[in-house]
């Protein structure tokens, strides 16, 4: 089970993802978390930087879908102006949300990546599905109440990974 908590790649931000490397891996579909992955959990709209990133990945031929455990209203307010499909109340790490996302993308598991800021939801769920997983540092230093417990537990797991050389440690995590 612990191996399912280890991401394939660990980066500071979505903006550090090398899209050419994803293409070389055969990736065509991007399944991404919303809160603290793309924008802060309490930011109501996409930033101009995020809008440009979405345009860039789409111009390079990638399909994208947002998968969030948050409610429809929250996810739709960000996803709709971006023209990005979404799955809300996803119940990650359950497999069903990732299956729904892949159906929306019409891309097989082998050609898809999951990007997220949480080990127990995004990475664990993506790895259980056999997806390539990228863990990013959360964009906000604080979290909603529901996420605070996960972050507490994550710290133990990330320290375990760091000690075994499985993941570089970020001091701001």
Backbone bond lengths (Angstrom), bond angles and torsions (degrees), N, CA, C in turn:
res aa  C-N    CA-C-N  psi(-1)  N-CA   C-N-CA  omega(-1)  CA-C   N-CA-C  phi
1 X - - - 1.440 - - 1.527 111.87 -
2 X 1.338 117.81 -38.50 1.464 119.72 -178.52 1.521 112.31 -59.78
3 X 1.317 116.84 -32.45 1.465 119.12 179.27 1.528 111.11 -63.91
4 X 1.329 117.48 -27.79 1.471 120.81 177.34 1.522 112.83 -71.52
5 X 1.329 116.68 -10.14 1.460 120.63 178.86 1.526 112.56 -93.88
6 X 1.317 116.49 -7.04 1.470 121.10 -177.20 1.527 109.69 -92.08
7 X 1.326 117.32 120.27 1.468 119.41 178.45 1.532 110.93 -74.18
8 X 1.308 115.56 157.21 1.468 120.09 175.10 1.522 111.01 -71.99
9 X 1.321 116.31 -28.59 1.456 121.41 -177.30 1.519 108.56 -148.30
10 X 1.327 116.63 144.31 1.460 121.80 179.68 1.516 107.92 -129.84
11 X 1.343 116.38 121.37 1.455 121.64 -176.63 1.527 110.60 -133.02
12 X 1.322 115.47 163.38 1.467 119.70 179.12 1.523 112.09 -71.34
13 X 1.324 117.99 -31.50 1.455 120.08 -170.76 1.526 110.77 -158.86
14 X 1.311 115.34 160.56 1.464 119.49 174.06 1.526 110.54 -60.66
15 X 1.325 115.76 -28.06 1.467 120.43 -178.00 1.521 112.82 -73.60
16 X 1.328 117.00 -10.20 1.462 121.83 176.64 1.527 112.43 -92.55
17 X 1.322 117.27 -0.97 1.465 120.93 -179.94 1.524 108.97 -73.76
18 X 1.303 115.54 126.89 1.460 121.98 178.69 1.527 108.20 -85.45
19 X 1.308 116.14 102.38 1.460 121.09 -176.69 1.522 112.52 -63.88
20 X 1.326 117.19 -31.49 1.471 119.96 177.13 1.520 111.12 -65.22
21 X 1.334 116.89 -37.89 1.473 119.77 177.29 1.524 110.89 -66.88
22 X 1.327 116.32 -37.10 1.466 118.42 176.85 1.527 110.13 -63.30
23 X 1.330 116.10 -42.79 1.472 119.74 177.80 1.527 111.05 -59.45
24 X 1.338 116.23 -43.41 1.469 120.06 179.88 1.525 111.83 -63.28
25 X 1.327 117.32 -28.19 1.470 122.58 176.16 1.527 111.33 -77.04
26 X 1.340 116.67 -8.25 1.455 121.31 -178.02 1.522 113.42 86.77
27 X 1.325 117.12 14.69 1.465 121.69 -179.30 1.530 110.12 -74.20
28 X 1.327 114.90 132.04 1.465 121.26 177.44 1.523 111.89 -125.66
29 X 1.331 116.57 -20.11 1.455 120.99 -177.06 1.514 112.20 -123.21
30 X 1.326 116.20 136.99 1.459 122.75 179.83 1.524 108.78 -117.26
31 X 1.331 115.03 119.78 1.455 123.00 173.58 1.521 105.30 -103.74
32 X 1.328 117.43 116.23 1.452 119.21 -175.75 1.514 112.33 -126.57
33 X 1.305 114.55 144.12 1.452 122.39 171.47 1.532 107.58 -71.46
34 X 1.318 116.88 165.03 1.461 121.13 178.48 1.531 112.23 -103.58
35 X 1.311 115.45 -69.24 1.468 121.43 -170.49 1.524 113.02 -70.04
36 X 1.313 114.88 122.34 1.470 125.81 -178.97 1.527 113.39 68.76
37 X 1.331 116.24 7.06 1.463 121.04 170.12 1.528 108.18 -107.38
38 X 1.326 116.61 -57.17 1.464 121.48 179.22 1.520 111.74 -88.28
39 X 1.320 116.13 -45.13 1.465 122.62 178.43 1.528 108.87 -144.34
40 X 1.318 115.82 166.45 1.456 120.53 177.77 1.528 110.03 -59.22
41 X 1.322 115.67 147.77 1.467 121.03 -176.56 1.532 112.79 -61.58
42 X 1.326 117.02 -23.03 1.460 119.83 -177.85 1.536 112.97 -108.61
43 X 1.325 117.67 9.33 1.468 121.56 176.56 1.533 107.89 -86.24
44 X 1.351 117.73 127.00 1.460 120.10 -174.13 1.531 115.76 -76.27
45 X 1.344 117.79 -21.33 1.462 119.80 -176.14 1.527 110.90 -139.10
46 X 1.314 114.76 163.17 1.464 120.83 176.13 1.523 110.60 -65.10
47 X 1.311 115.91 145.53 1.464 121.23 175.16 1.531 109.22 -81.28
48 X 1.325 117.91 160.34 1.471 119.63 174.90 1.528 111.66 -57.76
49 X 1.325 117.29 -37.13 1.469 120.91 178.58 1.532 110.84 -62.19
50 X 1.330 117.12 -42.50 1.463 120.37 178.06 1.524 110.53 -65.83
51 X 1.321 117.62 -41.87 1.467 120.72 178.41 1.526 110.85 -58.00
52 X 1.323 116.75 -42.95 1.466 120.76 178.14 1.515 111.48 -65.61
53 X 1.337 117.36 -38.87 1.472 121.04 179.57 1.526 110.39 -64.17
54 X 1.333 116.39 -43.70 1.472 120.71 178.87 1.534 109.55 -61.32
55 X 1.327 116.83 -45.81 1.472 120.39 178.19 1.522 111.26 -59.73
56 X 1.324 116.34 -41.28 1.470 121.20 -179.59 1.524 111.48 -63.74
57 X 1.326 117.16 -47.20 1.466 117.83 -178.13 1.528 111.17 -66.99
58 X 1.324 116.42 -36.13 1.464 119.11 177.50 1.525 111.16 -68.46
59 X 1.333 116.97 -38.20 1.466 119.69 179.30 1.514 111.81 -66.88
60 X 1.330 116.31 -24.17 1.463 120.20 177.73 1.528 112.38 -88.29
61 X 1.330 117.06 5.84 1.458 120.84 173.71 1.517 115.99 94.02
62 X 1.306 118.08 5.08 1.463 120.61 177.50 1.527 109.65 -82.82
63 X 1.317 115.42 145.26 1.457 121.78 169.08 1.519 106.45 -99.18
64 X 1.342 116.76 150.26 1.457 120.42 -177.30 1.518 110.39 -138.86
65 X 1.316 115.25 145.65 1.451 122.75 174.78 1.526 107.84 -140.99
66 X 1.321 115.69 140.07 1.467 121.41 177.09 1.526 108.06 -95.30
67 X 1.326 116.06 130.17 1.458 122.20 176.98 1.520 107.15 -121.79
68 X 1.324 115.54 116.91 1.463 120.56 -174.53 1.518 111.33 -134.39
69 X 1.320 115.54 145.06 1.461 120.47 173.48 1.525 111.34 -79.47
70 X 1.313 116.86 -4.93 1.460 121.01 -177.95 1.535 110.49 -77.04
71 X 1.321 116.33 173.46 1.460 121.60 -177.12 1.532 112.69 -76.96
72 X 1.316 114.90 165.33 1.466 121.72 -175.79 1.535 111.83 -57.36
73 X 1.325 117.00 -46.66 1.458 120.97 -177.09 1.524 110.95 -57.15
74 X 1.327 116.79 -48.42 1.474 121.40 -178.76 1.525 110.79 -60.55
75 X 1.322 116.93 -50.38 1.463 121.28 -174.76 1.524 111.11 -68.87
76 X 1.318 116.71 -41.95 1.461 120.77 -178.47 1.529 112.03 -64.40
77 X 1.328 117.84 -36.23 1.472 121.47 -179.85 1.526 111.95 -62.06
78 X 1.312 116.71 -27.58 1.464 120.06 177.93 1.524 110.66 -93.46
79 X 1.326 116.87 -46.83 1.464 121.34 -172.73 1.529 113.93 -70.05
80 X 1.314 117.01 -41.40 1.468 120.38 -174.73 1.527 112.85 -60.22
81 X 1.358 119.63 -49.89 1.470 118.89 178.15 1.531 113.17 -61.85
82 X 1.323 116.47 -24.75 1.468 120.37 178.43 1.526 111.82 -82.76
83 X 1.318 116.53 -12.67 1.457 120.62 -177.05 1.519 112.10 71.64
84 X 1.333 116.38 31.16 1.461 121.87 -176.28 1.532 109.24 -111.61
85 X 1.337 117.94 128.77 1.464 119.64 175.53 1.528 110.19 -66.12
86 X 1.332 115.62 161.82 1.463 118.38 -177.25 1.521 111.74 -150.34
87 X 1.321 113.36 160.77 1.463 123.33 170.93 1.521 104.95 -122.89
88 X 1.318 117.13 121.25 1.467 121.51 179.55 1.534 109.63 -105.91
89 X 1.322 116.48 166.61 1.473 121.99 -176.49 1.524 109.80 42.29
90 X 1.298 114.84 50.57 1.460 122.50 -170.62 1.528 114.57 -70.05
91 X 1.301 117.24 -24.59 1.465 121.85 -177.61 1.521 111.49 60.70
92 X 1.346 115.32 37.92 1.463 118.36 175.00 1.520 107.64 -61.34
93 X 1.290 118.30 139.58 1.460 130.28 18.56 1.532 116.00 -95.32
94 X 1.316 118.33 17.63 1.460 119.93 179.71 1.530 110.47 -59.89
95 X 1.311 115.70 143.65 1.460 121.21 -174.98 1.528 114.18 -66.50
96 X 1.318 117.11 -29.41 1.461 120.12 -174.57 1.524 112.85 -56.02
97 X 1.337 117.04 -40.26 1.468 120.06 -179.35 1.527 111.13 -63.26
98 X 1.310 116.57 -40.49 1.464 120.47 179.44 1.530 110.56 -69.98
99 X 1.322 117.42 -35.86 1.471 120.66 175.87 1.532 110.36 -64.01
100 X 1.339 116.28 -42.90 1.474 120.08 177.44 1.526 110.54 -60.68
101 X 1.322 115.97 -42.26 1.470 120.52 -179.78 1.524 110.93 -63.03
102 X 1.324 116.91 -45.12 1.463 120.11 -179.75 1.529 110.82 -64.36
103 X 1.322 116.90 -35.62 1.470 120.13 176.27 1.524 110.78 -64.40
104 X 1.329 116.96 -41.45 1.463 120.38 178.23 1.532 110.99 -64.56
105 X 1.333 115.84 -36.79 1.464 120.41 179.60 1.521 111.81 -77.65
106 X 1.346 116.48 -26.26 1.460 122.53 -172.60 1.529 110.48 56.61
107 X 1.328 113.96 45.74 1.458 122.00 -178.86 1.530 107.74 -132.11
108 X 1.340 117.96 136.67 1.462 119.12 179.43 1.535 112.54 -72.32
109 X 1.315 115.21 162.89 1.468 122.56 178.72 1.521 111.29 -50.89
110 X 1.320 116.85 -44.19 1.472 121.58 -175.40 1.529 113.28 -64.21
111 X 1.329 117.21 -16.31 1.467 121.22 -178.38 1.525 111.85 -114.03
112 X 1.337 116.15 22.32 1.463 120.48 -175.34 1.521 112.19 -127.62
113 X 1.330 114.80 155.14 1.455 122.74 177.93 1.527 108.58 -131.10
114 X 1.326 115.77 146.53 1.461 121.66 172.14 1.522 107.20 -110.02
115 X 1.329 115.84 131.53 1.463 122.01 177.07 1.523 107.67 -119.81
116 X 1.326 115.94 129.12 1.454 118.93 178.81 1.516 112.13 -162.69
117 X 1.322 115.08 172.15 1.465 121.26 -177.29 1.524 113.38 -107.17
118 X 1.343 117.64 1.08 1.458 119.94 -177.66 1.524 111.82 -124.41
119 X 1.310 114.70 134.64 1.463 121.74 179.66 1.529 111.10 -68.78
120 X 1.330 117.23 -45.68 1.471 120.78 -172.09 1.513 114.81 -78.76
121 X 1.300 118.12 -12.62 1.465 119.94 178.40 1.520 110.84 -113.13
122 X 1.305 117.63 -61.03 1.464 122.33 -173.98 1.531 112.52 -73.76
123 X 1.319 116.91 -54.45 1.470 120.85 -176.72 1.525 110.79 -68.75
124 X 1.316 116.82 -49.88 1.461 120.62 -179.31 1.530 110.90 -59.03
125 X 1.327 116.43 -48.15 1.462 119.92 179.40 1.513 112.90 -63.04
126 X 1.327 116.93 -44.16 1.458 120.66 179.07 1.525 112.60 -64.63
127 X 1.317 116.66 -43.47 1.467 119.95 179.24 1.521 112.06 -65.26
128 X 1.320 117.02 -37.56 1.473 120.03 177.84 1.526 111.45 -62.11
129 X 1.326 116.42 -28.28 1.471 121.36 178.86 1.524 112.11 -87.25
130 X 1.336 117.31 -8.90 1.458 120.31 -178.09 1.519 112.92 85.02
131 X 1.329 117.42 18.17 1.462 122.00 179.61 1.522 110.74 -85.60
132 X 1.302 116.73 153.99 1.455 122.89 171.08 1.526 105.80 -70.60
133 X 1.336 118.11 133.91 1.464 120.70 -174.77 1.521 112.10 -122.40
134 X 1.328 114.21 137.81 1.463 121.81 176.24 1.529 107.72 -124.07
135 X 1.318 115.71 122.35 1.456 122.16 175.61 1.520 108.15 -99.45
136 X 1.328 116.69 130.49 1.459 121.35 177.50 1.525 109.28 -117.27
137 X 1.310 115.44 155.49 1.457 121.45 175.86 1.535 107.82 -67.82
138 X 1.325 118.47 135.13 1.471 119.83 178.56 1.526 111.41 -57.15
139 X 1.332 116.12 140.22 1.463 120.08 -178.06 1.524 112.73 -75.38
140 X 1.329 117.82 -17.99 1.469 121.59 177.17 1.520 109.45 -113.96
141 X 1.301 116.19 148.34 1.463 121.38 178.93 1.528 112.03 -83.34
142 X 1.329 117.06 -11.97 1.454 120.29 178.40 1.519 109.21 -119.92
143 X 1.332 115.60 166.08 1.458 121.17 -177.67 1.509 110.21 -136.75
144 X 1.321 115.09 162.51 1.449 120.45 170.15 1.521 108.85 -67.99
145 X 1.294 116.64 161.48 1.457 122.62 -175.79 1.530 112.44 -55.59
146 X 1.314 116.49 -41.94 1.465 120.46 -177.72 1.522 112.56 -62.74
147 X 1.319 117.62 -30.55 1.459 121.91 -176.69 1.529 112.67 -87.50
148 X 1.315 117.82 -20.14 1.460 120.91 -175.23 1.527 112.93 -58.88
149 X 1.333 118.08 -39.86 1.467 120.29 178.84 1.522 110.55 -65.32
150 X 1.342 116.71 -43.93 1.471 120.07 177.92 1.522 111.22 -58.06
151 X 1.317 117.43 -41.41 1.473 121.04 179.94 1.525 110.65 -63.58
152 X 1.324 116.67 -39.68 1.465 121.37 178.39 1.534 109.49 -59.15
153 X 1.312 117.08 -47.33 1.468 121.76 -179.86 1.531 111.03 -69.69
154 X 1.314 116.52 -37.06 1.461 121.42 178.81 1.521 112.20 -58.13
155 X 1.312 116.27 -38.71 1.458 120.38 -178.89 1.530 111.11 -56.29
156 X 1.325 116.80 -40.90 1.472 120.71 177.76 1.527 111.11 -64.35
157 X 1.325 115.86 -44.79 1.463 120.46 -178.92 1.531 110.75 -65.85
158 X 1.319 117.22 -44.53 1.467 120.58 179.91 1.528 111.45 -64.03
159 X 1.316 117.67 -37.95 1.469 120.71 175.63 1.521 110.97 -63.74
160 X 1.328 116.11 -41.48 1.467 120.76 177.59 1.535 109.77 -60.48
161 X 1.333 116.84 -44.45 1.469 121.38 179.35 1.519 110.99 -64.42
162 X 1.317 116.53 -42.74 1.466 121.05 -179.72 1.523 110.52 -61.02
163 X 1.318 117.56 -45.52 1.474 122.31 -178.65 1.524 111.97 -62.81
164 X 1.304 116.60 -27.10 1.476 120.68 -179.77 1.530 112.46 -97.77
165 X 1.333 115.94 5.36 1.451 120.58 178.18 1.512 114.06 72.26
166 X 1.330 116.97 20.51 1.462 120.87 -177.82 1.517 113.34 -86.08
167 X 1.339 116.12 -18.77 1.451 119.90 -175.73 1.523 108.86 -155.76
168 X 1.327 117.65 137.91 1.468 118.17 175.14 1.521 109.42 -73.15
169 X 1.265 117.02 143.30 1.464 121.48 -178.80 1.507 110.92 -91.61
170 X 1.315 116.11 135.58 1.465 121.73 176.58 1.519 107.04 -107.22
171 X 1.328 117.41 124.15 1.458 121.09 -179.50 1.512 112.70 -63.03
172 X 1.337 117.56 -26.42 1.456 119.01 -177.76 1.529 112.81 -90.08
173 X 1.296 117.33 10.22 1.469 121.34 179.41 1.499 111.14 -82.77
